Amino acid sequence: MGGGLTGLRAAISLKDAGLDGAVVSKVHPLRSHSVAAQGGMNASLGNVKGEGGTIDSWKNHAYDTIKGSDYLADQDTVELMCREAPRTVIELEHMGNVWSRLENGKIAQRPFGGAGFPRTCYAADRTGHNILHTLYENVLDHEIPIYEEFLVTSLIIEKGHCQGCTALEIRTGDIHGFSSKAVLMASGGFGRIFNRSTNALINTGDGQALSLAAGATLKDMEFVQFHPTTLYGTNILITEGARGEGAILTNKNQERFMEHYAPHSIDLAPRDVVARATEKEIMEGKGFKGGYVHLDLRHLGKEVIIGKLPGIRKIALDFAGIDPVKDPIPVQPGQHYSMGGIDVDITGASKIPGLYAAGECACISVQGANRLGGNSLLETVVFGRLVATKIIEDIRKDKNTNATEKSVQNAIERVRTKINDILQRDGENFFKLRDNLTRIMSDKFGIFREKKNMQEGLDDIKNLQKRIDHTAPKNKEPELNQALVKFLELEGMLILAETVAKSALARRESRGSHYRTDYPARDDVNFLKHTVVDLKDGEMHVSYKPVKLGLFEPEERVY
Ligand SMILES: Cc1cc2nc3c(=O)[nH]c(=O)nc-3n(C[C@H](O)[C@H](O)[C@H](O)COP(=O)(O)OP(=O)(O)OC[C@H]3O[C@@H](n4cnc5c(N)ncnc54)[C@H](O)[C@@H]3O)c2cc1C
């Protein structure tokens, strides 16, 4: 489920192993959010030397990732990802991906936030676009079936095994059933439960919500990343690559304010640090009217801006009427990434046999409490490949079973009845609920969090959950009913919002992206552990599980 980088990479390996797989995606694969990734993908190729001529290594990459995660990442999965990174970049090159180059012809690498070395491989500032097209062409070449504009609506679970899924064909309104020995969730993040977000409108966390409902566990849902530089007004991302190339943040007094918050890394401190600092400047009245600061690229010169950052120049021109060659870009923090997701082990297997997850929808725990820029594209391609290895192994060992004709028909019937009910009833316009939800999430569960506010937020979410059954899409046609799609997404979003709220309330400390003004310090004694959420008899339960250490001991995080 999913036609982004994770889904496509996994599909290629499954096909290479001779398995009969298919990609099911609610949009054309090339419209998946992966296409919007700008800045790049991390790998310790060592093509550009670090301070004092030092050479990068997987271990340096792992150290930065673990420190960046505020020690919440599982260190075995981080080691695996960082060791696999260099060959993954080369593998993509061999598949046909075009990377930006150094003078000597090697793959170029730029500095990124929280990284001790220039480690981020890129294709100008359109890296996701390039990689997604590369994988898509490979999928076509492999003749892998693609069910595009099919919205997965439920998982088929029999005797505790995941054996397939149902999907709404958006064009016709038909409900289909898929019987399969494995379902891979590769369905991306849930950023759109917030109202100021860099995410595509389709990033509604359907995979996480369907998995939770089917009995899987969600992990670390309180850790939501806010990116410091989203375009004021639309919240379109302005890549960290801009600061990697030397852009600086300034407030209305023209102060380079990051010097006060991160004296060593300054503008290239990790995202949680820069987003908090930026929000604080704005809250203290040092931002511009309306609530933004400036990202200044002018000193980089026209050649660098046009050569290395053409995408963000175009975004600034088209959406704000500003040419960054001549003027600073107005930016403000916005939701950007979901660190939490479906709880899987190091192989990508969930606790339900037959159900796997990888990429942004999963929590294999490489990102912990705060993801470093460039590590997500890496996660999608590395674990897209590795989870396929696990699926192949399980299927060859005959561990998995697929759904019988009868259980597929029953599952289809359940979804059909539900959708008919939704379309037949009248009620309040549900888009109001969606707007309310996203506002509540940004207001009460944003960069700065506090008990009273969050409790109010949770009460509001519970109220919205009760109201959804009294709302309905106005469009009653079965064909091409986008309102119905949005309605089905909203049901899941309301559940995910509750998981974020409950996990955030229970974590009485500050770590990575989760900052509580009432508990401003990190508390390793009580909270160096993962939050896990399960649904039992319709009730949500929050509990904890240990973090896997082993490589680096937690220390104070200074930049
Ligand atoms: C603007 C932006 C820029 C970024 N830049 C970078 C960067 O430079 N470097 C980096 O490392 N990371 C970056 N990231 C993060 C990174 O791009 C994502 O985390 C990653 O691409 C997610 O890939 P994915 O395969 O997990 O999911 P996605 O690419 O989001 O794909 C999800 C897929 O699931 C499908 N799907 C979802 N629900 C359903 C359903 N119900 N039924 C059927 N199909 C469904 C969708 O159709 C889609 O095909 C950026 C993110 C954003 C938003």
The ligand as an ORCA input file, in Angstrom:
! r2SCAN-3c Opt
* xyz 0 1
  C       8.164     18.985      1.227
  C       8.987     17.845      1.782
  C      10.343     17.788      1.520
  C      11.104     16.732      2.030
  N      12.446     16.716      1.771
  C      13.184     15.676      2.237
  C      14.581     15.599      1.941
  O      15.145     16.428      1.232
  N      15.275     14.571      2.459
  C      14.691     13.594      3.232
  O      15.384     12.676      3.664
  N      13.366     13.642      3.491
  C      12.605     14.644      3.018
  N      11.263     14.684      3.293
  C      10.629     13.524      3.923
  C      10.458     12.407      2.892
  O      10.221     12.950      1.635
  C       9.302     11.456      3.249
  O       9.395     11.055      4.573
  C       9.322     10.226      2.354
  O       9.437     10.588      0.995
  C       8.111      9.358      2.584
  O       8.107      8.316      1.645
  P       7.109      7.098      1.806
  O       7.423      6.145      0.697
  O       7.179      6.567      3.180
  O       5.659      7.713      1.618
  P       5.035      8.726      0.539
  O       5.971      9.153     -0.494
  O       4.346      9.770      1.317
  O       3.974      7.813     -0.195
  C       2.806      7.346      0.455
  C       2.013      6.519     -0.512
  O       0.949      5.878      0.171
  C      -0.214      5.945     -0.601
  N      -1.380      5.855      0.285
  C      -1.600      6.498      1.452
  N      -2.800      6.158      1.952
  C      -3.351      5.284      1.086
  C      -4.578      4.569      1.033
  N      -5.517      4.694      1.980
  N      -4.795      3.751     -0.005
  C      -3.880      3.601     -0.991
  N      -2.700      4.261     -1.002
  C      -2.448      5.081      0.023
  C      -0.125      7.265     -1.338
  O      -0.904      7.249     -2.502
  C       1.380      7.318     -1.644
  O       1.632      6.659     -2.865
  C      10.495     15.736      2.799
  C       9.130     15.786      3.053
  C       8.389     16.854      2.569
  C       6.931     16.907      2.926
*
